[in-house]
Amino acid sequence: MDWYSRYVLAWTLSNTLDVYFCADGLEKSLSSTKPEIFNTDQGSQFTSSEFTKLLLDNDVKISMDSKGRAIGDIFIERLWH
């Protein structure tokens, strides 16, 4: 989701949050647009070398919320509300 426009760039659905599922969703979004900054929480799927390599290979800066930040996913939570 683009935080400025609140536009959904890509989405996938899985009952796990493994790195391959998340990387697939990232690849789908990068095929249509390339953000300057990509923000996530510090989950292991987002800090993995596979996921961060996709961002770095596309010259996207990585931003991560601090641990315990309760409102980090507020836009996604509102989307699914």
Biopython code that builds the backbone (N, CA, C, O; Angstrom):
import numpy as np
from Bio.PDB.StructureBuilder import StructureBuilder

atoms = [
    (1, "MET", "N", (0.845, -1.172, 0.000)),
    (1, "MET", "CA", (0.000, 0.000, 0.000)),
    (1, "MET", "C", (0.892, 1.237, 0.000)),
    (1, "MET", "O", (1.842, 1.347, 0.775)),
    (2, "ASP", "N", (0.561, 2.142, -0.877)),
    (2, "ASP", "CA", (1.253, 3.422, -0.898)),
    (2, "ASP", "C", (0.701, 4.271, 0.244)),
    (2, "ASP", "O", (-0.499, 4.541, 0.291)),
    (3, "TRP", "N", (1.560, 4.690, 1.157)),
    (3, "TRP", "CA", (1.098, 5.415, 2.342)),
    (3, "TRP", "C", (0.562, 6.801, 2.001)),
    (3, "TRP", "O", (-0.294, 7.324, 2.716)),
    (4, "TYR", "N", (1.051, 7.398, 0.926)),
    (4, "TYR", "CA", (0.588, 8.736, 0.575)),
    (4, "TYR", "C", (-0.821, 8.696, -0.028)),
    (4, "TYR", "O", (-1.717, 9.407, 0.426)),
    (5, "SER", "N", (-1.005, 7.864, -1.047)),
    (5, "SER", "CA", (-2.292, 7.818, -1.741)),
    (5, "SER", "C", (-3.259, 6.792, -1.146)),
    (5, "SER", "O", (-4.454, 6.831, -1.437)),
    (6, "ARG", "N", (-2.755, 5.877, -0.318)),
    (6, "ARG", "CA", (-3.520, 4.757, 0.250)),
    (6, "ARG", "C", (-3.959, 3.774, -0.841)),
    (6, "ARG", "O", (-4.908, 3.013, -0.657)),
    (7, "TYR", "N", (-3.259, 3.800, -1.972)),
    (7, "TYR", "CA", (-3.560, 2.915, -3.083)),
    (7, "TYR", "C", (-2.889, 1.560, -2.849)),
    (7, "TYR", "O", (-1.715, 1.500, -2.483)),
    (8, "VAL", "N", (-3.637, 0.472, -3.062)),
    (8, "VAL", "CA", (-3.083, -0.872, -2.919)),
    (8, "VAL", "C", (-2.314, -1.200, -4.193)),
    (8, "VAL", "O", (-2.895, -1.266, -5.277)),
    (9, "LEU", "N", (-1.002, -1.406, -4.058)),
    (9, "LEU", "CA", (-0.146, -1.677, -5.212)),
    (9, "LEU", "C", (-0.177, -3.143, -5.616)),
    (9, "LEU", "O", (-0.154, -3.459, -6.806)),
    (10, "ALA", "N", (-0.229, -4.025, -4.653)),
    (10, "ALA", "CA", (-0.306, -5.468, -4.904)),
    (10, "ALA", "C", (-0.700, -6.141, -3.603)),
    (10, "ALA", "O", (-0.492, -5.597, -2.519)),
    (11, "TRP", "N", (-1.276, -7.341, -3.726)),
    (11, "TRP", "CA", (-1.597, -8.083, -2.513)),
    (11, "TRP", "C", (-1.606, -9.567, -2.833)),
    (11, "TRP", "O", (-1.899, -9.986, -3.952)),
    (12, "THR", "N", (-1.277, -10.337, -1.823)),
    (12, "THR", "CA", (-1.322, -11.787, -1.902)),
    (12, "THR", "C", (-1.914, -12.291, -0.597)),
    (12, "THR", "O", (-1.995, -11.555, 0.386)),
    (13, "LEU", "N", (-2.322, -13.539, -0.595)),
    (13, "LEU", "CA", (-2.955, -14.103, 0.588)),
    (13, "LEU", "C", (-2.319, -15.443, 0.909)),
    (13, "LEU", "O", (-2.131, -16.277, 0.023)),
    (14, "SER", "N", (-1.990, -15.648, 2.174)),
    (14, "SER", "CA", (-1.380, -16.897, 2.619)),
    (14, "SER", "C", (-1.707, -17.095, 4.091)),
    (14, "SER", "O", (-2.002, -16.133, 4.800)),
    (15, "ASN", "N", (-1.655, -18.337, 4.551)),
    (15, "ASN", "CA", (-1.874, -18.590, 5.976)),
    (15, "ASN", "C", (-0.559, -18.610, 6.745)),
    (15, "ASN", "O", (-0.541, -18.929, 7.934)),
    (16, "THR", "N", (0.535, -18.274, 6.079)),
    (16, "THR", "CA", (1.837, -18.132, 6.735)),
    (16, "THR", "C", (2.446, -16.803, 6.316)),
    (16, "THR", "O", (2.008, -16.186, 5.345)),
    (17, "LEU", "N", (3.430, -16.381, 7.034)),
    (17, "LEU", "CA", (4.159, -15.173, 6.655)),
    (17, "LEU", "C", (5.618, -15.513, 6.366)),
    (17, "LEU", "O", (6.525, -14.803, 6.800)),
    (18, "ASP", "N", (5.840, -16.600, 5.632)),
    (18, "ASP", "CA", (7.233, -16.949, 5.342)),
    (18, "ASP", "C", (7.827, -15.971, 4.336)),
    (18, "ASP", "O", (7.108, -15.227, 3.669)),
    (19, "VAL", "N", (9.130, -15.988, 4.244)),
    (19, "VAL", "CA", (9.839, -15.013, 3.415)),
    (19, "VAL", "C", (9.468, -15.148, 1.940)),
    (19, "VAL", "O", (9.418, -14.138, 1.237)),
    (20, "TYR", "N", (9.210, -16.349, 1.452)),
    (20, "TYR", "CA", (8.927, -16.544, 0.032)),
    (20, "TYR", "C", (7.569, -15.967, -0.346)),
    (20, "TYR", "O", (7.416, -15.391, -1.423)),
    (21, "PHE", "N", (6.602, -16.116, 0.519)),
    (21, "PHE", "CA", (5.291, -15.511, 0.300)),
    (21, "PHE", "C", (5.413, -13.985, 0.257)),
    (21, "PHE", "O", (4.860, -13.342, -0.635)),
    (22, "CYS", "N", (6.129, -13.413, 1.208)),
    (22, "CYS", "CA", (6.284, -11.953, 1.272)),
    (22, "CYS", "C", (7.112, -11.432, 0.101)),
    (22, "CYS", "O", (6.810, -10.370, -0.444)),
    (23, "ALA", "N", (8.142, -12.159, -0.287)),
    (23, "ALA", "CA", (8.978, -11.757, -1.423)),
    (23, "ALA", "C", (8.168, -11.786, -2.714)),
    (23, "ALA", "O", (8.370, -10.943, -3.587)),
    (24, "ASP", "N", (7.258, -12.741, -2.844)),
    (24, "ASP", "CA", (6.406, -12.818, -4.025)),
    (24, "ASP", "C", (5.519, -11.576, -4.123)),
    (24, "ASP", "O", (5.378, -10.995, -5.199)),
    (25, "GLY", "N", (4.929, -11.176, -3.015)),
    (25, "GLY", "CA", (4.116, -9.962, -3.000)),
    (25, "GLY", "C", (4.937, -8.724, -3.327)),
    (25, "GLY", "O", (4.473, -7.834, -4.039)),
    (26, "LEU", "N", (6.161, -8.668, -2.805)),
    (26, "LEU", "CA", (7.049, -7.537, -3.097)),
    (26, "LEU", "C", (7.391, -7.495, -4.580)),
    (26, "LEU", "O", (7.363, -6.427, -5.192)),
    (27, "GLU", "N", (7.713, -8.643, -5.161)),
    (27, "GLU", "CA", (8.039, -8.686, -6.591)),
    (27, "GLU", "C", (6.861, -8.210, -7.435)),
    (27, "GLU", "O", (7.055, -7.511, -8.430)),
    (28, "LYS", "N", (5.652, -8.582, -7.051)),
    (28, "LYS", "CA", (4.460, -8.138, -7.782)),
    (28, "LYS", "C", (4.321, -6.618, -7.722)),
    (28, "LYS", "O", (4.014, -5.985, -8.731)),
    (29, "SER", "N", (4.544, -6.033, -6.552)),
    (29, "SER", "CA", (4.403, -4.585, -6.443)),
    (29, "SER", "C", (5.531, -3.863, -7.174)),
    (29, "SER", "O", (5.304, -2.804, -7.759)),
    (30, "LEU", "N", (6.740, -4.416, -7.148)),
    (30, "LEU", "CA", (7.862, -3.778, -7.837)),
    (30, "LEU", "C", (7.726, -3.854, -9.357)),
    (30, "LEU", "O", (8.361, -3.080, -10.074)),
    (31, "SER", "N", (6.906, -4.776, -9.849)),
    (31, "SER", "CA", (6.711, -4.861, -11.296)),
    (31, "SER", "C", (5.852, -3.713, -11.824)),
    (31, "SER", "O", (5.900, -3.402, -13.014)),
    (32, "SER", "N", (5.068, -3.084, -10.948)),
    (32, "SER", "CA", (4.212, -1.982, -11.389)),
    (32, "SER", "C", (4.706, -0.610, -10.957)),
    (32, "SER", "O", (4.370, 0.391, -11.589)),
    (33, "THR", "N", (5.489, -0.545, -9.903)),
    (33, "THR", "CA", (5.986, 0.737, -9.408)),
    (33, "THR", "C", (7.232, 0.513, -8.567)),
    (33, "THR", "O", (7.456, -0.589, -8.066)),
    (34, "LYS", "N", (8.039, 1.544, -8.410)),
    (34, "LYS", "CA", (9.234, 1.439, -7.583)),
    (34, "LYS", "C", (9.247, 2.588, -6.574)),
    (34, "LYS", "O", (9.468, 3.741, -6.944)),
    (35, "PRO", "N", (9.009, 2.271, -5.304)),
    (35, "PRO", "CA", (8.990, 3.330, -4.291)),
    (35, "PRO", "C", (10.411, 3.805, -3.952)),
    (35, "PRO", "O", (11.394, 3.106, -4.201)),
    (36, "GLU", "N", (10.488, 4.985, -3.390)),
    (36, "GLU", "CA", (11.778, 5.464, -2.890)),
    (36, "GLU", "C", (12.125, 4.767, -1.584)),
    (36, "GLU", "O", (13.277, 4.403, -1.349)),
    (37, "ILE", "N", (11.104, 4.581, -0.726)),
    (37, "ILE", "CA", (11.288, 3.996, 0.604)),
    (37, "ILE", "C", (10.241, 2.910, 0.803)),
    (37, "ILE", "O", (9.084, 3.077, 0.419)),
    (38, "PHE", "N", (10.653, 1.788, 1.410)),
    (38, "PHE", "CA", (9.739, 0.693, 1.724)),
    (38, "PHE", "C", (9.754, 0.507, 3.234)),
    (38, "PHE", "O", (10.806, 0.252, 3.819)),
    (39, "ASN", "N", (8.585, 0.633, 3.872)),
    (39, "ASN", "CA", (8.491, 0.547, 5.326)),
    (39, "ASN", "C", (7.800, -0.741, 5.749)),
    (39, "ASN", "O", (6.750, -1.097, 5.214)),
    (40, "THR", "N", (8.402, -1.443, 6.720)),
    (40, "THR", "CA", (7.812, -2.657, 7.288)),
    (40, "THR", "C", (8.061, -2.665, 8.787)),
    (40, "THR", "O", (8.705, -1.771, 9.337)),
    (41, "ASP", "N", (7.528, -3.710, 9.441)),
    (41, "ASP", "CA", (7.920, -3.942, 10.826)),
    (41, "ASP", "C", (9.200, -4.804, 10.798)),
    (41, "ASP", "O", (9.757, -5.052, 9.729)),
    (42, "GLN", "N", (9.651, -5.249, 11.954)),
    (42, "GLN", "CA", (10.908, -5.990, 12.025)),
    (42, "GLN", "C", (10.708, -7.502, 12.059)),
    (42, "GLN", "O", (11.509, -8.222, 12.655)),
    (43, "GLY", "N", (9.646, -7.982, 11.421)),
    (43, "GLY", "CA", (9.419, -9.416, 11.344)),
    (43, "GLY", "C", (10.544, -10.121, 10.595)),
    (43, "GLY", "O", (11.199, -9.526, 9.739)),
    (44, "SER", "N", (10.759, -11.381, 10.922)),
    (44, "SER", "CA", (11.875, -12.126, 10.319)),
    (44, "SER", "C", (11.740, -12.238, 8.807)),
    (44, "SER", "O", (12.747, -12.307, 8.104)),
    (45, "GLN", "N", (10.513, -12.256, 8.297)),
    (45, "GLN", "CA", (10.336, -12.337, 6.849)),
    (45, "GLN", "C", (10.811, -11.062, 6.161)),
    (45, "GLN", "O", (11.276, -11.117, 5.022)),
    (46, "PHE", "N", (10.702, -9.912, 6.831)),
    (46, "PHE", "CA", (11.099, -8.638, 6.248)),
    (46, "PHE", "C", (12.580, -8.316, 6.465)),
    (46, "PHE", "O", (13.154, -7.522, 5.719)),
    (47, "THR", "N", (13.194, -8.917, 7.466)),
    (47, "THR", "CA", (14.613, -8.680, 7.725)),
    (47, "THR", "C", (15.492, -9.743, 7.074)),
    (47, "THR", "O", (16.718, -9.670, 7.166)),
    (48, "SER", "N", (14.885, -10.721, 6.423)),
    (48, "SER", "CA", (15.649, -11.796, 5.783)),
    (48, "SER", "C", (16.474, -11.250, 4.623)),
    (48, "SER", "O", (16.134, -10.223, 4.035)),
    (49, "SER", "N", (17.542, -11.937, 4.307)),
    (49, "SER", "CA", (18.401, -11.500, 3.207)),
    (49, "SER", "C", (17.680, -11.570, 1.867)),
    (49, "SER", "O", (17.938, -10.742, 0.994)),
    (50, "GLU", "N", (16.776, -12.543, 1.680)),
    (50, "GLU", "CA", (16.038, -12.667, 0.424)),
    (50, "GLU", "C", (15.155, -11.441, 0.180)),
    (50, "GLU", "O", (15.110, -10.906, -0.928)),
    (51, "PHE", "N", (14.459, -11.007, 1.223)),
    (51, "PHE", "CA", (13.539, -9.876, 1.101)),
    (51, "PHE", "C", (14.300, -8.562, 0.937)),
    (51, "PHE", "O", (13.992, -7.773, 0.043)),
    (52, "THR", "N", (15.284, -8.328, 1.790)),
    (52, "THR", "CA", (16.017, -7.061, 1.707)),
    (52, "THR", "C", (16.830, -6.963, 0.417)),
    (52, "THR", "O", (17.027, -5.862, -0.097)),
    (53, "LYS", "N", (17.303, -8.086, -0.113)),
    (53, "LYS", "CA", (18.055, -8.070, -1.369)),
    (53, "LYS", "C", (17.175, -7.581, -2.516)),
    (53, "LYS", "O", (17.636, -6.830, -3.375)),
    (54, "LEU", "N", (15.907, -8.006, -2.534)),
    (54, "LEU", "CA", (14.986, -7.519, -3.568)),
    (54, "LEU", "C", (14.872, -6.001, -3.540)),
    (54, "LEU", "O", (14.874, -5.350, -4.585)),
    (55, "LEU", "N", (14.772, -5.444, -2.341)),
    (55, "LEU", "CA", (14.664, -3.986, -2.218)),
    (55, "LEU", "C", (15.964, -3.296, -2.633)),
    (55, "LEU", "O", (15.946, -2.332, -3.398)),
    (56, "LEU", "N", (17.080, -3.792, -2.128)),
    (56, "LEU", "CA", (18.358, -3.167, -2.437)),
    (56, "LEU", "C", (18.713, -3.280, -3.916)),
    (56, "LEU", "O", (19.276, -2.346, -4.487)),
    (57, "ASP", "N", (18.392, -4.405, -4.540)),
    (57, "ASP", "CA", (18.650, -4.584, -5.970)),
    (57, "ASP", "C", (17.832, -3.622, -6.828)),
    (57, "ASP", "O", (18.204, -3.333, -7.966)),
    (58, "ASN", "N", (16.720, -3.126, -6.286)),
    (58, "ASN", "CA", (15.870, -2.168, -6.993)),
    (58, "ASN", "C", (16.074, -0.737, -6.512)),
    (58, "ASN", "O", (15.259, 0.140, -6.799)),
    (59, "ASP", "N", (17.164, -0.499, -5.778)),
    (59, "ASP", "CA", (17.516, 0.840, -5.261)),
    (59, "ASP", "C", (16.412, 1.462, -4.425)),
    (59, "ASP", "O", (16.140, 2.658, -4.526)),
    (60, "VAL", "N", (15.771, 0.630, -3.588)),
    (60, "VAL", "CA", (14.725, 1.098, -2.686)),
    (60, "VAL", "C", (15.299, 1.165, -1.272)),
    (60, "VAL", "O", (15.885, 0.196, -0.789)),
    (61, "LYS", "N", (15.129, 2.307, -0.614)),
    (61, "LYS", "CA", (15.602, 2.455, 0.762)),
    (61, "LYS", "C", (14.690, 1.671, 1.707)),
    (61, "LYS", "O", (13.478, 1.600, 1.503)),
    (62, "ILE", "N", (15.289, 1.090, 2.735)),
    (62, "ILE", "CA", (14.544, 0.264, 3.681)),
    (62, "ILE", "C", (14.319, 1.038, 4.977)),
    (62, "ILE", "O", (15.252, 1.596, 5.554)),
    (63, "SER", "N", (13.066, 1.060, 5.420)),
    (63, "SER", "CA", (12.692, 1.689, 6.676)),
    (63, "SER", "C", (11.934, 0.657, 7.501)),
    (63, "SER", "O", (11.045, -0.021, 6.988)),
    (64, "MET", "N", (12.284, 0.540, 8.776)),
    (64, "MET", "CA", (11.595, -0.414, 9.650)),
    (64, "MET", "C", (11.141, 0.272, 10.920)),
    (64, "MET", "O", (11.870, 1.056, 11.527)),
    (65, "ASP", "N", (9.898, -0.050, 11.312)),
    (65, "ASP", "CA", (9.358, 0.477, 12.566)),
    (65, "ASP", "C", (10.133, -0.102, 13.741)),
    (65, "ASP", "O", (10.692, -1.195, 13.655)),
    (66, "SER", "N", (10.159, 0.633, 14.823)),
    (66, "SER", "CA", (10.830, 0.130, 16.021)),
    (66, "SER", "C", (10.001, -0.981, 16.654)),
    (66, "SER", "O", (8.795, -1.067, 16.423)),
    (67, "LYS", "N", (10.628, -1.812, 17.435)),
    (67, "LYS", "CA", (9.941, -2.935, 18.076)),
    (67, "LYS", "C", (8.857, -2.418, 19.013)),
    (67, "LYS", "O", (9.051, -1.433, 19.726)),
    (68, "GLY", "N", (7.714, -3.098, 18.999)),
    (68, "GLY", "CA", (6.618, -2.749, 19.895)),
    (68, "GLY", "C", (5.793, -1.562, 19.462)),
    (68, "GLY", "O", (4.950, -1.095, 20.227)),
    (69, "ARG", "N", (6.004, -1.061, 18.268)),
    (69, "ARG", "CA", (5.239, 0.097, 17.798)),
    (69, "ARG", "C", (3.845, -0.364, 17.396)),
    (69, "ARG", "O", (3.681, -1.035, 16.377)),
    (70, "ALA", "N", (2.869, -0.016, 18.171)),
    (70, "ALA", "CA", (1.507, -0.539, 18.014)),
    (70, "ALA", "C", (0.790, -0.031, 16.769)),
    (70, "ALA", "O", (-0.099, -0.713, 16.261)),
    (71, "ILE", "N", (1.146, 1.135, 16.270)),
    (71, "ILE", "CA", (0.402, 1.704, 15.149)),
    (71, "ILE", "C", (1.130, 1.562, 13.812)),
    (71, "ILE", "O", (0.747, 2.208, 12.837)),
    (72, "GLY", "N", (2.147, 0.747, 13.749)),
    (72, "GLY", "CA", (2.933, 0.595, 12.529)),
    (72, "GLY", "C", (2.158, 0.077, 11.339)),
    (72, "GLY", "O", (2.485, 0.415, 10.201)),
    (73, "ASP", "N", (1.142, -0.734, 11.566)),
    (73, "ASP", "CA", (0.368, -1.320, 10.475)),
    (73, "ASP", "C", (-1.032, -0.718, 10.374)),
    (73, "ASP", "O", (-1.949, -1.372, 9.876)),
    (74, "ILE", "N", (-1.204, 0.497, 10.831)),
    (74, "ILE", "CA", (-2.547, 1.074, 10.931)),
    (74, "ILE", "C", (-3.255, 1.181, 9.584)),
    (74, "ILE", "O", (-4.465, 0.965, 9.518)),
    (75, "PHE", "N", (-2.543, 1.506, 8.511)),
    (75, "PHE", "CA", (-3.203, 1.655, 7.212)),
    (75, "PHE", "C", (-3.682, 0.313, 6.681)),
    (75, "PHE", "O", (-4.768, 0.224, 6.106)),
    (76, "ILE", "N", (-2.890, -0.722, 6.865)),
    (76, "ILE", "CA", (-3.296, -2.059, 6.433)),
    (76, "ILE", "C", (-4.443, -2.571, 7.304)),
    (76, "ILE", "O", (-5.382, -3.186, 6.799)),
    (77, "GLU", "N", (-4.365, -2.320, 8.596)),
    (77, "GLU", "CA", (-5.450, -2.732, 9.485)),
    (77, "GLU", "C", (-6.773, -2.054, 9.082)),
    (77, "GLU", "O", (-7.829, -2.686, 9.117)),
    (78, "ARG", "N", (-6.713, -0.803, 8.711)),
    (78, "ARG", "CA", (-7.928, -0.094, 8.298)),
    (78, "ARG", "C", (-8.440, -0.624, 6.962)),
    (78, "ARG", "O", (-9.649, -0.658, 6.733)),
    (79, "LEU", "N", (-7.529, -1.036, 6.078)),
    (79, "LEU", "CA", (-7.934, -1.604, 4.790)),
    (79, "LEU", "C", (-8.769, -2.852, 5.001)),
    (79, "LEU", "O", (-9.793, -3.034, 4.342)),
    (80, "TRP", "N", (-8.339, -3.718, 5.921)),
    (80, "TRP", "CA", (-9.018, -4.991, 6.134)),
    (80, "TRP", "C", (-10.177, -4.873, 7.133)),
    (80, "TRP", "O", (-10.879, -5.856, 7.368)),
    (81, "HIS", "N", (-10.386, -3.715, 7.711)),
    (81, "HIS", "CA", (-11.468, -3.528, 8.687)),
    (81, "HIS", "C", (-12.761, -3.710, 8.051)),
    (81, "HIS", "O", (-13.795, -3.593, 8.710)),
]
sb = StructureBuilder()
sb.init_structure("model")
sb.init_model(0)
sb.init_chain("A")
sb.init_seg("    ")
for serial, (resi, resn, name, xyz) in enumerate(atoms, 1):
    if name == "N":
        sb.init_residue(resn, " ", resi, " ")
    sb.init_atom(name, np.array(xyz, "f"), 0.0, 1.0, " ", f" {name:<3s}", serial, name[0])
structure = sb.get_structure()
